């Protein structure tokens, strides 16, 4: 039933160093509380400094994935830009988000870009896009499993899947195939996301 388990697990391994820690299934993070009086100017300065050091927003990021009539919202989105950050000579971009399905099962969503030429490109001939969401609680009987890719080696792929990156913002669109059945059940889908400060470059 799970047609994409091997790829999903391999990319998940690449993202272990940037994924949010802790046991919060939603992937959200909470800032520690302080008893000291708030200093708005100092807070603004700290936020600007954090954003400058990370090269992106100071928050955990977010993502919204819609496939057909179902939408998943993620309150943290980690990204890895470039070969050094992804620890791979193939993936020029990888990302990870965790959440909870309506059934209560934990889910993982990833959007990845692979450059077959090893040049670390985000677009052009030989660049492959993939977006997928999977149940990570039950691999034998999953409650959800969707994948979209432009790889011609993937039977049933529409070939029009695309991921666009603009700074820390990401958008993707394409037709998604359900991995819950052996039949091809293609549904249109879109992803809109912002990489959080825990991302790596």
C-alpha positions as CSV (number, residue, x, y, z in Angstrom):
1,X,0.0,0.0,0.0
2,X,2.8,2.4,0.8
3,X,4.5,3.1,-2.5
4,X,6.8,5.8,-1.4
5,X,8.1,4.7,2.0
6,X,11.8,4.3,1.1
7,X,12.1,7.8,-0.4
8,X,10.2,9.4,2.4
9,X,12.4,7.8,5.1
10,X,15.6,8.7,3.3
11,X,14.7,12.4,3.0
12,X,13.5,12.3,6.6
13,X,17.0,11.2,7.7
14,X,18.4,14.2,5.9
15,X,16.2,16.6,7.8
16,X,16.8,15.2,11.3
17,X,19.2,18.0,12.0
18,X,16.7,20.8,11.2
19,X,13.4,19.3,12.3
20,X,11.8,20.8,15.5
21,X,12.7,18.9,18.6
22,X,10.4,17.8,21.5
23,X,7.2,15.7,21.6
24,X,4.8,18.3,20.2
25,X,3.2,16.6,17.3
26,X,2.1,19.8,15.7
27,X,5.7,21.0,15.4
28,X,4.9,24.3,17.1
29,X,7.4,26.0,19.4
30,X,6.8,28.2,22.4
31,X,9.0,31.0,23.6
32,X,10.0,30.9,27.3
33,X,8.1,33.3,29.5
34,X,9.9,36.1,31.4
35,X,8.8,38.0,34.5
36,X,10.7,41.1,33.5
37,X,8.8,44.1,32.1
38,X,8.5,44.0,28.3
39,X,10.8,46.3,26.4
40,X,9.3,46.7,22.9
41,X,12.4,48.3,21.4
42,X,14.7,45.6,22.8
43,X,12.3,42.9,21.5
44,X,12.3,44.5,18.1
45,X,16.1,44.6,18.1
46,X,16.4,41.0,19.2
47,X,14.0,39.9,16.4
48,X,15.9,41.9,13.8
49,X,19.2,40.4,15.0
50,X,17.8,36.8,15.0
51,X,16.4,37.3,11.5
52,X,19.8,38.7,10.3
53,X,21.7,35.8,11.7
54,X,19.4,33.1,10.3
55,X,19.0,34.8,7.0
56,X,15.2,34.5,7.3
57,X,12.2,35.0,9.6
58,X,12.6,34.6,13.3
59,X,9.5,32.5,13.8
60,X,9.1,28.7,13.3
61,X,7.5,29.1,9.9
62,X,4.3,27.7,8.6
63,X,2.7,25.7,5.8
64,X,-0.7,25.0,4.3
65,X,-1.3,22.0,2.0
66,X,-4.6,21.5,0.2
67,X,-5.4,18.4,-1.8
68,X,-8.8,18.1,-3.2
69,X,-11.2,19.3,-0.5
70,X,-8.9,18.6,2.4
71,X,-6.4,21.0,4.0
72,X,-3.6,20.5,6.5
73,X,-2.2,23.4,8.4
74,X,1.3,23.2,9.9
75,X,2.6,25.8,12.5
76,X,6.3,25.0,11.9
77,X,8.2,24.4,8.6
78,X,11.9,23.6,8.5
79,X,13.9,24.0,5.3
80,X,17.4,23.1,4.1
81,X,18.9,25.2,1.3
82,X,21.8,23.7,-0.8
83,X,23.8,20.6,-0.7
84,X,25.7,21.4,2.5
85,X,22.4,22.0,4.4
86,X,20.7,18.9,3.0
87,X,23.8,16.7,3.5
88,X,23.3,15.4,0.0
89,X,24.9,15.8,-3.4
90,X,21.5,15.3,-5.0
91,X,18.9,17.3,-3.0
92,X,19.3,21.0,-3.6
93,X,16.4,21.8,-1.2
94,X,14.5,19.7,1.4
95,X,11.9,20.6,3.9
96,X,9.8,19.0,6.7
97,X,6.6,19.7,8.7
98,X,4.8,17.6,11.3
99,X,1.1,17.7,12.2
100,X,-2.0,15.7,13.0
101,X,-4.5,14.2,10.6
102,X,-8.3,14.4,11.3
103,X,-8.1,10.8,12.4
104,X,-5.7,11.7,15.1
105,X,-2.7,10.1,13.3
106,X,0.6,12.0,13.2
107,X,1.5,13.1,9.7
108,X,4.7,14.3,8.0
109,X,4.8,16.6,5.0
110,X,7.8,17.3,2.8
111,X,8.6,19.3,-0.3
112,X,11.9,18.5,-1.9
113,X,13.9,19.5,-5.0
114,X,16.4,17.2,-6.5
115,X,18.9,18.1,-9.2
116,X,20.1,15.1,-11.2
117,X,23.1,17.0,-12.4
118,X,24.4,17.7,-8.9
119,X,24.5,21.5,-9.5
120,X,22.1,22.4,-6.7
121,X,19.6,24.1,-9.0
122,X,16.0,24.8,-8.3
123,X,14.8,24.7,-11.8
124,X,15.8,23.6,-15.3
125,X,16.2,20.3,-17.1
126,X,16.9,17.4,-14.8
127,X,15.4,19.1,-11.8
128,X,12.8,17.0,-10.0
129,X,10.1,18.2,-7.7
130,X,8.2,16.2,-5.1
131,X,5.6,17.0,-2.4
132,X,4.2,14.3,-0.2
133,X,2.3,13.8,3.0
134,X,2.2,10.5,4.9
135,X,0.9,8.9,8.1
136,X,3.9,8.3,10.3
137,X,2.0,6.4,13.0
138,X,0.9,3.4,11.0
139,X,2.9,2.4,7.9
140,X,0.9,-0.8,7.4
141,X,-2.6,0.8,7.5
142,X,-2.1,4.5,7.0
143,X,-4.9,7.1,7.3
144,X,-3.4,9.4,4.7
145,X,-0.8,9.2,1.9
146,X,-0.4,11.6,-1.1
147,X,2.4,12.3,-3.5
148,X,3.0,14.7,-6.3
149,X,6.0,14.7,-8.6
150,X,7.2,15.7,-12.0
151,X,9.4,12.6,-12.3
152,X,8.7,10.8,-15.6
153,X,9.7,7.6,-13.9
154,X,6.7,7.8,-11.6
155,X,3.8,6.0,-13.2
156,X,0.8,8.3,-13.3
157,X,2.7,11.5,-12.7
158,X,1.2,14.4,-14.4
159,X,4.5,16.0,-15.2
160,X,3.4,19.5,-14.2
161,X,4.3,19.4,-10.5
162,X,6.4,22.5,-9.7
163,X,8.0,24.0,-6.6
164,X,8.9,27.7,-6.6
165,X,11.2,29.3,-3.9
166,X,11.4,33.0,-3.3
167,X,13.6,33.8,-0.4
168,X,12.0,32.0,2.6
169,X,8.7,31.5,0.9
170,X,7.7,28.4,-1.0
171,X,4.7,27.6,-3.3
172,X,4.0,24.3,-5.1
173,X,1.2,22.9,-7.2
174,X,0.5,19.7,-9.1
175,X,-1.7,16.6,-9.2
176,X,-1.4,14.3,-6.2
177,X,-1.8,10.5,-6.3
178,X,-3.1,8.6,-3.3
179,X,-0.8,5.9,-1.9
180,X,-3.7,4.2,0.0
181,X,-4.9,2.3,-3.1
182,X,-3.3,0.6,-6.1
183,X,-5.4,2.7,-8.4
184,X,-4.3,6.2,-9.4
185,X,-6.5,8.7,-7.7
186,X,-5.2,12.1,-8.9
187,X,-6.4,15.2,-7.1
188,X,-5.2,18.8,-7.7
189,X,-3.2,20.3,-4.8
190,X,-1.3,23.4,-3.7
191,X,1.2,24.2,-1.0
192,X,2.0,27.5,0.5
193,X,4.8,27.7,3.1
194,X,7.3,30.0,4.9
195,X,10.6,28.5,6.1
196,X,11.2,29.1,9.8
197,X,14.3,30.4,11.6
198,X,15.4,26.8,12.4
199,X,16.1,26.3,8.7
200,X,19.6,25.8,7.4
201,X,21.6,27.3,4.5
